[in-house]
Structures are given as C-alpha cells and as structure tokens.
Amino acid sequence: MSASSDRVALWVEALSHRYPGAERLALDDVSLRVEPGERLGLLGPNGAGKSTLMRLCCGFLPVMERSGTRVELAGLDVRTRSRDARARVGYLPEHVPLYTELRAREHLSFRARIKGVPRRRRAAELDRVAERTGIGHVLDAPIGKLSRGYRQRVGVADALLGDPPVVILDEPTVGLDPNQVREIRAMLRALGGEHTLVFSSHLLAEVEMLCDRVVILSEGRVVADEALATATARGHVVVAWTAGVEATRPVLAAAWRALGLGAPPEGAVEAAEDGSRARVRVPDGASVGEVRAAVGQASLEAGVALVELRAGRTRLEERFAEVTGGGIGAGAGADASGQGRALRSGGSA
C-alpha cells in the first residue's frame, strides 16, 4: 500500500473507544486502511463494534486521544479537521434519519444545503443522485408515503450528495424484502469504481457479491483483514458416494489415517438423497490433491462407489465462524428469497 496518507481513502490506526459507563472497550486497538476505489465489507457478530467504527470514521463520535491513534478520510484528520473530513464522506446509518413529512426532493435539497452544495448546483446535483439511485419518479412524493426500499434509496442518495470520495453504509439492505434487496445491491454494484465503498451487512452472500475485501470484527478487535479471494480460498474437498453414511464414514476416517491427520471432523459425512456426502476442510499439513487421492483410494479399497470428488472453496460464512468462534447463530441458513446465508444475530453495534 502507498505510504502517502493523501492516497488512502480511509486510514485508521490504533483506534479504541469506550462508551461512558461501559466496562469494556467497544473498539480495541483497531487498524485498517482502505484504498481509493476499494469495496470493503465490514463484518462481525452483534456487538462487535461495526457501527461504532463507522461513526468514529465519519466524525459522529469523538475519537479518544491515545498515542499513535489516527483516523483520516482522504488524507484529512477527522479529529483536527472534522468539518473538512466529513465533507469527504457520505454516511448512511442503519436507521436512516429522514424527514418523512417532506417530499423526497425537499429533503434532499435541504440536505444538499447543509452539506454545502452551492445553490446554483443543487438542482443538477439532485438530478444526478436521483438518477444514480433510481428515485427520479418519486422525488415529488412525500417520504412518509414511500416504501421501505425507496426510503432506503433516498438515504443512499443523501449519502451521495456532494459526490464524496468515500461512502460508508451501515446495513443498507436491513429490513428490505428480497426484491428490494436485489435492487439495492444492483445500485451499490453500479457505484463501484466511482466511490470508495465501506459497508456492513449481515448477509454474507451480499458481501461476497459486492466486495473486494473483508474486515471481520469480534469483541471490538480486528480478527481478519483480507481480500475476499483469500478469505474464500482455503481448501475443501467435496465428496459424494452412492452408499449410505454407515458405509462411508469409515472411508473418510481411513483416508485421514492414511495421511496421518488423525480423525476427520465429527459429523463430516451426512446422508444425501442418493447416498451420502461430505464437505471437509483440508487440514494443515495436507494439500487438496493429497486429500482427494487418499479419499479416492480409501473408497476404492472399501468398494464404495464415488459420484463426486472435487476441490471446493471456503464459504465466507465458514471463514466468519472460524475467526469469531462460531458467532453466526443457529438460525443461519439459505432463506427462501435466495439472499444467501445471513447472520441472524440482529443489527450491528
């Protein structure tokens, strides 16, 4: 990464935060850098510190004075140049503050004036953000009459006013129906390249579709900071047999013994409609190729027919569980809308 702070969209170093009266830190020595044009997904269980981090980066919370602490937006120190720094960021909080008695156009015009958009440019700026967010046909409708999805779009349009280089969105699809989620995702995808995008979500499939990189928080600390490709590159082997679980569980165990890996994870082999299946992470000390060969040999020796034996990739959900101690919650799973696996623990904090 570049050493020059004016080339970094968001630069956080040694950032901690404690709310008044709280026993523990909400953030504990957090550091991260986001390059211009990057799309960063911020993940973590409920209470991990995601919203706190976003509010501190946007200047909505005061930064604790500590040696080595840095919070910069586009090269501007949020503590010493708060007003200028906040002009460089568009922020959408989880609960969007909208004046529901105003028409969308009136609300955005008022917000543009607060953000310092010159009077002569306001009409053009409203048209620009309305086009980007697909709200042109509802600009003259009262916000209180709009659907939840269109209210969320008005919130994103608000964040884009003034064309800030950094856009920070906290749970932009929370509470939306499946169709609205898809529409918001498409809108966010279209922002790629024009803005540096930082957003939190409990929908991991959403992060996988939209982000280049993920930062995962747990108990106020960064427990993973890696490119999405790296987070999902850890090797798995996917196996399917025509025989049932009782016949194939010993096959997987024999393959692990042959490689000197001890025992495979309990419950790795599951019943399937046409036999049994397993999806197993490749342990340290072995390669995907070695595991595939060992499973194939063990199946042959046991006389069990294979119908599938291939390399797989780690799901982001699995990586999340690995670094947060399994904090996904028992309700995680693919929902009927096809949104993918979601973290059901509630809103971020």
Order of alpha helices (4+ residues) and beta strands (2+ residues): beta-beta-beta-alpha-beta-beta-alpha-beta-alpha-alpha-alpha-beta-alpha-beta-alpha-beta-beta-alpha-beta-alpha-beta-beta-alpha-beta-alpha
